Amino acid sequence: MRKSYRPASGDDSAAGQPGDVAGMPSGMAWLSFIAGLLFMVLGARAAWEDYEAMRPLLHTEAYAPVAAKWLKVEVRADSGGSPADFYPDVLYEYFQEGKSVWGWRLSFEDLPQSKAYWLDRLKDYKVDDTVTAYLSPPDGKVAIIEKKNDGLWRPGLKVAIGLAFAAVGLVLTTIPVGAFLFRLKK
């Protein structure tokens, strides 16, 4: 015998079928819980990694100055992007604890610019000239010549997106847990 569809009425219980969690099918509850955990963990991890990458941009005033010598001062085209995208191609040598170290970063700018922009920025730098490099505290693993950066909006946006994914994951995880607790309370 075929069952006919009967619309819900006001006196139906919220539980629905056996195994449902407060009206939510148990399969959906598990799917929501697992997807929520995945979004929460991956979103939080991405936000943390992006924050760690952004942290050097936040504290350039603490970088220690050290004398450096220019080995290369050029402009290079972006190999994977538009033919109009250029970056500085610099190399300098400084000494840290008596050891020669080569640095390659001009600044924390990561957006491509026109060739004319970089040629103008680099016009005062010549090979074999001395320049002041700034080393990141406490270990000096990052060296830059100019403390300039092109803003924190891009890395900050990546952190915000990671946190948004974590928040969505928290909601997706909370819904089935709350529904399950609601069912236990009944």
Secondary structure, 3 states (H helix, E strand, C coil): CCCCCCCCCCCCCCCCCCCCECCECHHHHHHHHHHHHHHHHHHHHHHHHHHHHHHHHHCHHHCEEEEEEEEEEEEEECCCCCCCCEEEEEEEEEEECCEEEEECCCCCCCCCECHHHHHHHHCCCCCCCEEEEEECCCCCCCEECCCCCCCCHHHHHHHHHHHHHHHHHHHHHHHHHHHHHHHHHC
